[in-house]
């Protein structure tokens, strides 16, 4: 009886691409359904700071967008940074998503401007950017440092978005997403230990 051939290890690039495609395809499918079937009313599932009845919207807000222009603006950075983050390890990247959504969204709910609605993947975008920068800092491996430098080169200019410059933009989601991404990197990635001589 012949033994089955050994299973090939799954390519991290392929797995990262699949996860990124599911994420980006999911937010686009949601927005198409929202605009054409619900008339944009799903946006009510965004974060309304300190509204206890809508605290669970922390889980839905990062996947909602006010309109297609909002979604288009977030799609490129979301896809690139999600792919780069997923390459760092699928399990850790999924855990980082949980930290970014729960901690970042929770801080927006707790500290965001009252009587305002916060939604959009920019919470994830800023979280992923901080995650990649943090992994580079805490791991200090060549691959992590290269990924951090590339992310900084591509999207470092977006860091101005953590400042309250536009009342129509949720700078709180940018800021707290960034904070949560740093927390995720510090929690999930350790600096390599040097061998004692």
C-alpha beads as a LAMMPS data file, in Angstrom:
LAMMPS data file: protein, C-alpha beads

197 atoms
196 bonds

1 atom types
1 bond types

-500.0 500.0 xlo xhi
-500.0 500.0 ylo yhi
-500.0 500.0 zlo zhi

Masses

1 110.0

Atoms # bond

1 1 1 0.000 0.000 0.000
2 1 1 1.472 3.313 -1.074
3 1 1 1.615 6.123 1.412
4 1 1 0.063 9.398 0.287
5 1 1 2.505 11.967 -1.058
6 1 1 3.638 14.548 1.498
7 1 1 1.513 17.693 1.528
8 1 1 3.184 20.784 0.218
9 1 1 3.340 23.622 2.722
10 1 1 0.956 26.402 1.753
11 1 1 2.688 29.436 0.278
12 1 1 2.583 32.431 2.651
13 1 1 2.251 34.700 -0.391
14 1 1 -0.776 32.782 -1.645
15 1 1 -2.404 32.729 1.783
16 1 1 -1.770 36.463 2.267
17 1 1 -3.191 37.200 -1.184
18 1 1 -6.308 35.132 -0.452
19 1 1 -6.928 36.838 2.884
20 1 1 -6.424 40.272 1.314
21 1 1 -8.787 39.427 -1.551
22 1 1 -11.441 38.246 0.908
23 1 1 -11.096 41.395 2.993
24 1 1 -11.195 43.841 0.094
25 1 1 -13.883 41.863 -1.750
26 1 1 -15.930 41.741 1.439
27 1 1 -15.918 45.491 2.056
28 1 1 -16.775 46.128 -1.604
29 1 1 -19.614 43.590 -1.567
30 1 1 -20.941 45.146 1.633
31 1 1 -20.924 48.651 0.134
32 1 1 -22.632 47.521 -3.081
33 1 1 -25.352 45.803 -1.036
34 1 1 -25.651 48.801 1.287
35 1 1 -25.983 51.337 -1.522
36 1 1 -28.291 49.408 -3.822
37 1 1 -30.370 47.299 -1.414
38 1 1 -30.432 49.414 1.754
39 1 1 -29.973 52.949 0.452
40 1 1 -26.917 53.496 2.635
41 1 1 -28.761 52.766 5.872
42 1 1 -26.174 50.194 7.024
43 1 1 -23.940 53.150 7.873
44 1 1 -25.998 53.410 11.067
45 1 1 -23.859 50.486 12.284
46 1 1 -20.896 52.836 12.603
47 1 1 -19.494 53.858 15.979
48 1 1 -21.406 56.503 17.933
49 1 1 -19.169 57.447 20.867
50 1 1 -20.466 56.555 24.326
51 1 1 -23.796 55.226 23.030
52 1 1 -24.140 52.015 25.061
53 1 1 -26.919 50.709 22.834
54 1 1 -24.510 50.744 19.868
55 1 1 -21.296 49.597 21.534
56 1 1 -21.283 46.426 19.405
57 1 1 -20.903 48.618 16.313
58 1 1 -17.180 48.619 17.134
59 1 1 -17.193 45.268 15.303
60 1 1 -18.922 46.516 12.155
61 1 1 -17.688 50.099 11.700
62 1 1 -14.317 49.283 10.035
63 1 1 -16.099 47.461 7.203
64 1 1 -18.600 50.239 6.393
65 1 1 -18.164 53.303 4.194
66 1 1 -20.197 56.439 3.654
67 1 1 -20.132 56.080 -0.134
68 1 1 -18.101 54.625 -2.972
69 1 1 -15.663 57.570 -2.980
70 1 1 -14.871 56.847 0.667
71 1 1 -14.343 53.173 -0.126
72 1 1 -12.174 53.867 -3.185
73 1 1 -9.920 56.126 -1.092
74 1 1 -9.381 53.317 1.432
75 1 1 -9.098 50.371 -0.980
76 1 1 -5.500 50.793 -2.154
77 1 1 -3.879 51.285 1.263
78 1 1 -6.109 48.598 2.776
79 1 1 -5.085 46.025 0.158
80 1 1 -1.349 46.804 0.199
81 1 1 -0.958 47.042 3.974
82 1 1 -3.180 44.023 4.673
83 1 1 -1.125 41.938 2.253
84 1 1 2.144 43.089 3.808
85 1 1 0.820 42.408 7.301
86 1 1 -0.477 38.959 6.391
87 1 1 2.966 38.040 5.038
88 1 1 4.304 38.474 8.575
89 1 1 2.300 35.417 9.662
90 1 1 -1.362 34.605 9.124
91 1 1 -2.263 33.706 12.707
92 1 1 -0.565 36.743 14.171
93 1 1 -2.098 38.994 11.536
94 1 1 -5.604 37.746 12.362
95 1 1 -4.875 38.355 16.051
96 1 1 -3.626 41.845 15.159
97 1 1 -6.924 42.492 13.363
98 1 1 -8.813 41.585 16.527
99 1 1 -6.679 43.976 18.595
100 1 1 -7.029 46.806 16.061
101 1 1 -10.797 46.410 15.758
102 1 1 -11.548 45.906 19.456
103 1 1 -8.998 48.230 21.035
104 1 1 -8.945 50.870 18.303
105 1 1 -12.703 50.862 17.882
106 1 1 -13.218 50.746 21.626
107 1 1 -11.078 53.860 22.085
108 1 1 -13.029 55.653 19.346
109 1 1 -16.262 54.718 21.152
110 1 1 -14.865 55.883 24.492
111 1 1 -13.004 59.053 23.453
112 1 1 -14.377 60.104 20.049
113 1 1 -16.360 63.264 19.432
114 1 1 -19.892 62.979 20.721
115 1 1 -22.893 63.086 18.383
116 1 1 -20.714 61.828 15.526
117 1 1 -20.662 58.676 13.411
118 1 1 -17.303 56.959 12.840
119 1 1 -16.939 54.328 10.137
120 1 1 -14.519 53.185 7.462
121 1 1 -11.541 50.937 6.882
122 1 1 -9.134 53.742 7.762
123 1 1 -9.125 52.325 11.311
124 1 1 -7.641 49.150 9.794
125 1 1 -5.346 51.048 7.425
126 1 1 -3.744 53.048 10.233
127 1 1 -3.684 49.953 12.418
128 1 1 -1.888 47.919 9.744
129 1 1 0.607 50.723 9.125
130 1 1 1.430 50.923 12.838
131 1 1 1.548 47.137 13.068
132 1 1 4.176 46.910 10.322
133 1 1 6.212 49.742 11.833
134 1 1 5.955 48.153 15.266
135 1 1 6.971 44.705 14.016
136 1 1 10.045 46.283 12.439
137 1 1 10.917 47.955 15.734
138 1 1 10.297 44.997 18.041
139 1 1 11.538 42.151 15.843
140 1 1 14.552 43.955 14.378
141 1 1 14.940 41.267 11.714
142 1 1 15.918 42.260 8.157
143 1 1 12.530 41.229 6.729
144 1 1 10.569 43.102 9.391
145 1 1 12.695 46.235 9.018
146 1 1 12.360 46.128 5.218
147 1 1 8.568 45.770 5.473
148 1 1 8.412 48.672 7.937
149 1 1 10.514 50.917 5.702
150 1 1 8.432 50.037 2.647
151 1 1 5.178 50.755 4.521
152 1 1 6.605 54.056 5.767
153 1 1 7.748 54.991 2.258
154 1 1 4.370 54.177 0.705
155 1 1 2.032 55.564 3.354
156 1 1 4.080 57.556 5.859
157 1 1 2.493 60.751 4.603
158 1 1 -0.866 59.492 5.832
159 1 1 0.327 59.900 9.427
160 1 1 -0.840 63.525 9.284
161 1 1 -4.322 61.998 9.356
162 1 1 -4.049 61.402 13.108
163 1 1 -4.407 65.173 13.616
164 1 1 -7.828 66.862 13.829
165 1 1 -7.542 68.843 10.592
166 1 1 -10.900 68.045 8.936
167 1 1 -14.163 67.886 10.926
168 1 1 -15.622 65.480 8.350
169 1 1 -12.804 62.940 8.807
170 1 1 -12.565 60.601 11.796
171 1 1 -9.063 61.469 12.927
172 1 1 -9.958 59.531 16.069
173 1 1 -10.224 56.301 14.062
174 1 1 -6.861 57.094 12.474
175 1 1 -5.189 57.847 15.799
176 1 1 -6.661 54.992 17.811
177 1 1 -6.251 52.514 14.963
178 1 1 -2.562 53.472 14.914
179 1 1 -2.269 53.075 18.692
180 1 1 -3.955 49.655 18.528
181 1 1 -1.635 48.539 15.713
182 1 1 1.394 49.376 17.857
183 1 1 -0.098 47.475 20.786
184 1 1 -0.727 44.464 18.527
185 1 1 2.869 44.513 17.263
186 1 1 4.292 44.767 20.789
187 1 1 2.083 41.928 22.007
188 1 1 2.519 39.538 19.085
189 1 1 6.165 40.069 18.084
190 1 1 9.163 39.737 20.335
191 1 1 12.630 41.084 19.798
192 1 1 14.970 38.163 19.005
193 1 1 16.963 37.110 22.058
194 1 1 20.708 37.250 21.797
195 1 1 22.630 34.172 22.765
196 1 1 24.514 34.763 25.978
197 1 1 28.238 34.229 25.648

Bonds

1 1 1 2
2 1 2 3
3 1 3 4
4 1 4 5
5 1 5 6
6 1 6 7
7 1 7 8
8 1 8 9
9 1 9 10
10 1 10 11
11 1 11 12
12 1 12 13
13 1 13 14
14 1 14 15
15 1 15 16
16 1 16 17
17 1 17 18
18 1 18 19
19 1 19 20
20 1 20 21
21 1 21 22
22 1 22 23
23 1 23 24
24 1 24 25
25 1 25 26
26 1 26 27
27 1 27 28
28 1 28 29
29 1 29 30
30 1 30 31
31 1 31 32
32 1 32 33
33 1 33 34
34 1 34 35
35 1 35 36
36 1 36 37
37 1 37 38
38 1 38 39
39 1 39 40
40 1 40 41
41 1 41 42
42 1 42 43
43 1 43 44
44 1 44 45
45 1 45 46
46 1 46 47
47 1 47 48
48 1 48 49
49 1 49 50
50 1 50 51
51 1 51 52
52 1 52 53
53 1 53 54
54 1 54 55
55 1 55 56
56 1 56 57
57 1 57 58
58 1 58 59
59 1 59 60
60 1 60 61
61 1 61 62
62 1 62 63
63 1 63 64
64 1 64 65
65 1 65 66
66 1 66 67
67 1 67 68
68 1 68 69
69 1 69 70
70 1 70 71
71 1 71 72
72 1 72 73
73 1 73 74
74 1 74 75
75 1 75 76
76 1 76 77
77 1 77 78
78 1 78 79
79 1 79 80
80 1 80 81
81 1 81 82
82 1 82 83
83 1 83 84
84 1 84 85
85 1 85 86
86 1 86 87
87 1 87 88
88 1 88 89
89 1 89 90
90 1 90 91
91 1 91 92
92 1 92 93
93 1 93 94
94 1 94 95
95 1 95 96
96 1 96 97
97 1 97 98
98 1 98 99
99 1 99 100
100 1 100 101
101 1 101 102
102 1 102 103
103 1 103 104
104 1 104 105
105 1 105 106
106 1 106 107
107 1 107 108
108 1 108 109
109 1 109 110
110 1 110 111
111 1 111 112
112 1 112 113
113 1 113 114
114 1 114 115
115 1 115 116
116 1 116 117
117 1 117 118
118 1 118 119
119 1 119 120
120 1 120 121
121 1 121 122
122 1 122 123
123 1 123 124
124 1 124 125
125 1 125 126
126 1 126 127
127 1 127 128
128 1 128 129
129 1 129 130
130 1 130 131
131 1 131 132
132 1 132 133
133 1 133 134
134 1 134 135
135 1 135 136
136 1 136 137
137 1 137 138
138 1 138 139
139 1 139 140
140 1 140 141
141 1 141 142
142 1 142 143
143 1 143 144
144 1 144 145
145 1 145 146
146 1 146 147
147 1 147 148
148 1 148 149
149 1 149 150
150 1 150 151
151 1 151 152
152 1 152 153
153 1 153 154
154 1 154 155
155 1 155 156
156 1 156 157
157 1 157 158
158 1 158 159
159 1 159 160
160 1 160 161
161 1 161 162
162 1 162 163
163 1 163 164
164 1 164 165
165 1 165 166
166 1 166 167
167 1 167 168
168 1 168 169
169 1 169 170
170 1 170 171
171 1 171 172
172 1 172 173
173 1 173 174
174 1 174 175
175 1 175 176
176 1 176 177
177 1 177 178
178 1 178 179
179 1 179 180
180 1 180 181
181 1 181 182
182 1 182 183
183 1 183 184
184 1 184 185
185 1 185 186
186 1 186 187
187 1 187 188
188 1 188 189
189 1 189 190
190 1 190 191
191 1 191 192
192 1 192 193
193 1 193 194
194 1 194 195
195 1 195 196
196 1 196 197
